[in-house]
Amino acid sequence: MATKGGAAAAHPSAARISDSPCYHQYSASLKCLEEFGSDKSKCQDHFDVYKECKKKEREARLERNKTRSLFS
């Protein structure tokens, strides 16, 4: 993702999961599910790590948006 002058955006869009800072946690959760099939309890640690990452990602986005104006 580029901005004026071709520099990378400070905060890339997470419209795609692969753009998310939590992509590695997401992938680990899916790999665990593939490995253990229907026994989701064995993947709970992966789910918790991903959930915490998404929580931090959301908090950071909300904090960034506090300083933004709709009219600037």
C-alpha positions as CSV (number, residue, x, y, z in Angstrom):
1,M,0.0,0.0,0.0
2,A,1.5,3.3,-1.0
3,T,0.8,7.0,-0.2
4,K,2.0,10.2,-1.9
5,G,5.6,9.8,-3.0
6,G,5.4,6.0,-3.0
7,A,6.1,5.6,0.8
8,A,4.3,2.8,2.6
9,A,1.2,3.8,4.6
10,A,1.8,4.2,8.3
11,H,-1.3,2.0,9.1
12,P,-2.1,-0.4,6.3
13,S,-5.7,-1.4,5.8
14,A,-6.6,-4.7,7.4
15,A,-9.4,-5.3,4.8
16,R,-7.6,-8.5,4.0
17,I,-6.6,-10.8,6.9
18,S,-3.1,-11.1,5.4
19,D,-2.7,-7.4,6.0
20,S,-3.5,-7.7,9.6
21,P,-0.8,-7.6,12.3
22,C,-2.6,-10.7,13.7
23,Y,-2.1,-12.8,10.6
24,H,0.4,-15.1,12.1
25,Q,-1.9,-15.8,15.1
26,Y,-4.8,-16.4,12.7
27,S,-2.7,-18.8,10.6
28,A,-1.5,-20.7,13.7
29,S,-5.1,-21.2,14.8
30,L,-6.1,-22.6,11.4
31,K,-3.1,-24.9,11.3
32,C,-4.0,-26.2,14.8
33,L,-7.6,-26.9,13.6
34,E,-6.3,-28.7,10.6
35,E,-4.0,-30.8,12.8
36,F,-6.6,-31.7,15.5
37,G,-9.8,-31.6,13.4
38,S,-12.9,-31.4,15.5
39,D,-11.1,-31.3,18.9
40,K,-11.1,-27.5,19.2
41,S,-10.1,-27.7,22.9
42,K,-6.5,-28.5,21.9
43,C,-6.3,-25.2,20.0
44,Q,-7.7,-23.0,22.8
45,D,-4.3,-21.4,23.5
46,H,-4.0,-20.4,19.8
47,F,-7.6,-18.9,19.9
48,D,-6.8,-16.9,23.0
49,V,-3.6,-15.5,21.5
50,Y,-5.4,-14.5,18.4
51,K,-8.3,-13.0,20.4
52,E,-5.9,-10.9,22.5
53,C,-4.0,-9.7,19.3
54,K,-7.3,-8.6,17.7
55,K,-8.3,-6.8,20.9
56,K,-5.0,-4.9,20.9
57,E,-5.3,-4.2,17.2
58,R,-8.8,-2.8,17.8
59,E,-7.7,-0.6,20.7
60,A,-4.8,0.8,18.6
61,R,-7.2,1.6,15.8
62,L,-9.6,3.4,18.2
63,E,-6.8,5.3,19.7
64,R,-5.5,6.4,16.2
65,N,-9.0,7.4,15.2
66,K,-9.4,9.7,18.3
67,T,-7.0,12.1,16.7
68,R,-8.7,12.0,13.3
69,S,-11.4,14.4,12.1
70,L,-14.1,13.6,9.6
71,F,-13.7,17.0,8.2
72,S,-10.0,17.3,7.7
